[in-house]
Amino acid sequence: MSRTAAASWRRGPSAKGRVEPEAAGIPRTLQLGAMILVLCLLNIYFNIYNKPVQRVFPFPYTITTFHFAFGSFFITLMWLLNLHPKPRLSLQQYAKILPLALIHMMAIVFANMSLGKVAVSFTHTIKAGNKEMNMLFLIVLFLQTPSLLVLGSLGSVLGGVVLASMTEISFNWIGFCSARDSNDQSRNAFCKKILADKEEKLDDINLFSIMTIISFLCSVPLTLYLEGIKFSPLFLRSTGLNLQELCLKAAVAATCFHFYQQSSESVVATSPKITSCSQSTSARNRR
């Protein structure tokens, strides 16, 4: 009796331990699903408000800088109100993040170029096909082999991209190449690697925040050199545009852009490496 009870007592915690991870995984899965839903909604509204701005204001560098400026404002407000702990980084850590910020900046510039040249749906269709490159980076960086189901789903997406390119009415090479060049998913893979490094005491929010601020600081001189000062009341009045309506749509688009990007980084940080790639593809296909 005593031996049986002792054996039962020893088995109890192990059985309990087998149940707890499953129970703990359910809330995490629900949280991840909610984050992906929010991500999709933010991206949809970003496209709704950003496309009209692109149509009447064809200056992708200025629009990109405006987006980063709004993001930097929200980030500064978050830190000032202590809504999230401020990061304390070394120069070595900033040196690691700088290339990611530059890749991020140019990816958004090329995306805005493409959105201004072709239909929104076509831009996101091309960007959905770029997830194969993300898959390659994830395999190389993390040595994780995707399942045949994931490979098959991405293969079907790539085939759809080819068909869409052949039949798209608004197709032009500038829009197509800009969408291809806007592939920032390698950035997501490298971000995942930095977040996985235990020596880099950074969470996904602070990593994205620092990248956004650096991207803004780098985009300002580039914009002034290539496009000059375009987003000013004097210039906008000279074009005959509705200043109030344009600024409102640009502000809503910039707000959705920032929180979409933040949600995307959070999904990358909390989901498995290959899953984050498939999620991004699915999100773009909903456009």
FENWOLIN-V812420 format. One record per residue. N is the residue number from 1. RES is the residue in one small letter. SS is DSSP state (hx for helix, st for strand, lp for the rest). OMEGA is omega in whole degrees, 0 to 359 (999 if undefined). Layout:
BEGIN
<<N & RES & SS & OMEGA> <N & RES & SS & OMEGA>>
END
This chain:
BEGIN
<<1 & m & lp & 182> <2 & s & hx & 179> <3 & r & hx & 179> <4 & t & hx & 179> <5 & a & hx & 180> <6 & a & hx & 179> <7 & a & hx & 178> <8 & s & hx & 180> <9 & w & hx & 179> <10 & r & hx & 180> <11 & r & hx & 185> <12 & g & hx & 181> <13 & p & hx & 181> <14 & s & hx & 178> <15 & a & hx & 179> <16 & k & hx & 180> <17 & g & hx & 179> <18 & r & hx & 182> <19 & v & hx & 186> <20 & e & hx & 179> <21 & p & hx & 179> <22 & e & hx & 180> <23 & a & hx & 180> <24 & a & hx & 182> <25 & g & hx & 181> <26 & i & hx & 177> <27 & p & hx & 180> <28 & r & hx & 178> <29 & t & hx & 177> <30 & l & hx & 178> <31 & q & hx & 179> <32 & l & hx & 178> <33 & g & hx & 178> <34 & a & hx & 179> <35 & m & hx & 179> <36 & i & hx & 178> <37 & l & hx & 178> <38 & v & hx & 179> <39 & l & hx & 181> <40 & c & hx & 180> <41 & l & hx & 179> <42 & l & hx & 180> <43 & n & hx & 178> <44 & i & hx & 181> <45 & y & hx & 175> <46 & f & hx & 180> <47 & n & hx & 180> <48 & i & hx & 183> <49 & y & hx & 183> <50 & n & hx & 183> <51 & k & hx & 177> <52 & p & hx & 177> <53 & v & hx & 179> <54 & q & hx & 185> <55 & r & hx & 184> <56 & v & hx & 183> <57 & f & lp & 188> <58 & p & lp & 179> <59 & f & lp & 188> <60 & p & hx & 180> <61 & y & hx & 178> <62 & t & hx & 179> <63 & i & hx & 179> <64 & t & hx & 178> <65 & t & hx & 177> <66 & f & hx & 178> <67 & h & hx & 179> <68 & f & hx & 178> <69 & a & hx & 177> <70 & f & hx & 178> <71 & g & hx & 179> <72 & s & hx & 177> <73 & f & hx & 180> <74 & f & hx & 180> <75 & i & hx & 179> <76 & t & hx & 178> <77 & l & hx & 179> <78 & m & hx & 181> <79 & w & hx & 181> <80 & l & hx & 180> <81 & l & lp & 180> <82 & n & lp & 175> <83 & l & lp & 177> <84 & h & lp & 182> <85 & p & lp & 177> <86 & k & lp & 179> <87 & p & lp & 174> <88 & r & lp & 187> <89 & l & lp & 175> <90 & s & lp & 177> <91 & l & hx & 179> <92 & q & hx & 178> <93 & q & hx & 176> <94 & y & hx & 179> <95 & a & hx & 177> <96 & k & hx & 184> <97 & i & hx & 184> <98 & l & hx & 178> <99 & p & hx & 178> <100 & l & hx & 180> <101 & a & hx & 179> <102 & l & hx & 176> <103 & i & hx & 179> <104 & h & hx & 181> <105 & m & hx & 182> <106 & m & hx & 177> <107 & a & hx & 179> <108 & i & hx & 177> <109 & v & hx & 180> <110 & f & hx & 177> <111 & a & hx & 178> <112 & n & hx & 174> <113 & m & hx & 182> <114 & s & hx & 180> <115 & l & hx & 178> <116 & g & hx & 185> <117 & k & hx & 184> <118 & v & lp & 179> <119 & a & lp & 180> <120 & v & hx & 182> <121 & s & hx & 181> <122 & f & hx & 178> <123 & t & hx & 182> <124 & h & hx & 174> <125 & t & hx & 178> <126 & i & hx & 180> <127 & k & hx & 177> <128 & a & hx & 179> <129 & g & hx & 181> <130 & n & lp & 181> <131 & k & hx & 174> <132 & e & hx & 176> <133 & m & hx & 176> <134 & n & hx & 178> <135 & m & hx & 180> <136 & l & hx & 179> <137 & f & hx & 181> <138 & l & hx & 178> <139 & i & hx & 181> <140 & v & hx & 186> <141 & l & hx & 187> <142 & f & hx & 180> <143 & l & lp & 180> <144 & q & lp & 182> <145 & t & lp & 179> <146 & p & lp & 178> <147 & s & lp & 178> <148 & l & hx & 179> <149 & l & hx & 179> <150 & v & hx & 179> <151 & l & hx & 179> <152 & g & hx & 180> <153 & s & hx & 179> <154 & l & hx & 176> <155 & g & hx & 178> <156 & s & hx & 177> <157 & v & hx & 180> <158 & l & hx & 176> <159 & g & hx & 177> <160 & g & hx & 178> <161 & v & hx & 179> <162 & v & hx & 180> <163 & l & hx & 180> <164 & a & hx & 180> <165 & s & hx & 182> <166 & m & hx & 186> <167 & t & hx & 183> <168 & e & lp & 182> <169 & i & lp & 184> <170 & s & lp & 185> <171 & f & lp & 165> <172 & n & lp & 189> <173 & w & hx & 178> <174 & i & hx & 179> <175 & g & hx & 180> <176 & f & hx & 183> <177 & c & hx & 178> <178 & s & hx & 178> <179 & a & hx & 178> <180 & r & hx & 182> <181 & d & hx & 181> <182 & s & lp & 181> <183 & n & lp & 181> <184 & d & lp & 184> <185 & q & hx & 172> <186 & s & hx & 175> <187 & r & hx & 178> <188 & n & hx & 179> <189 & a & hx & 179> <190 & f & hx & 175> <191 & c & hx & 179> <192 & k & hx & 180> <193 & k & hx & 178> <194 & i & hx & 179> <195 & l & hx & 180> <196 & a & hx & 180> <197 & d & lp & 184> <198 & k & lp & 181> <199 & e & lp & 180> <200 & e & lp & 187> <201 & k & lp & 183> <202 & l & lp & 171> <203 & d & lp & 185> <204 & d & hx & 182> <205 & i & hx & 181> <206 & n & hx & 177> <207 & l & hx & 179> <208 & f & hx & 181> <209 & s & hx & 180> <210 & i & hx & 177> <211 & m & hx & 181> <212 & t & hx & 181> <213 & i & hx & 178> <214 & i & hx & 178> <215 & s & hx & 178> <216 & f & hx & 181> <217 & l & hx & 179> <218 & c & hx & 184> <219 & s & hx & 182> <220 & v & hx & 180> <221 & p & hx & 179> <222 & l & hx & 179> <223 & t & hx & 180> <224 & l & hx & 181> <225 & y & hx & 187> <226 & l & hx & 185> <227 & e & lp & 183> <228 & g & lp & 180> <229 & i & lp & 182> <230 & k & lp & 184> <231 & f & lp & 179> <232 & s & lp & 180> <233 & p & hx & 182> <234 & l & hx & 181> <235 & f & hx & 183> <236 & l & hx & 177> <237 & r & hx & 180> <238 & s & hx & 179> <239 & t & lp & 180> <240 & g & lp & 180> <241 & l & lp & 174> <242 & n & lp & 188> <243 & l & hx & 183> <244 & q & hx & 181> <245 & e & hx & 181> <246 & l & hx & 181> <247 & c & hx & 179> <248 & l & hx & 180> <249 & k & hx & 179> <250 & a & hx & 180> <251 & a & hx & 179> <252 & v & hx & 179> <253 & a & hx & 180> <254 & a & hx & 178> <255 & t & hx & 178> <256 & c & hx & 179> <257 & f & hx & 183> <258 & h & hx & 184> <259 & f & hx & 172> <260 & y & hx & 180> <261 & q & hx & 179> <262 & q & hx & 178> <263 & s & hx & 179> <264 & s & hx & 178> <265 & e & hx & 179> <266 & s & hx & 177> <267 & v & hx & 178> <268 & v & hx & 183> <269 & a & hx & 187> <270 & t & hx & 183> <271 & s & lp & 174> <272 & p & lp & 188> <273 & k & hx & 182> <274 & i & hx & 180> <275 & t & hx & 180> <276 & s & hx & 177> <277 & c & hx & 180> <278 & s & hx & 179> <279 & q & hx & 181> <280 & s & hx & 177> <281 & t & hx & 181> <282 & s & hx & 180> <283 & a & hx & 180> <284 & r & hx & 180> <285 & n & hx & 179> <286 & r & lp & 176> <287 & r & lp & 999>>
END
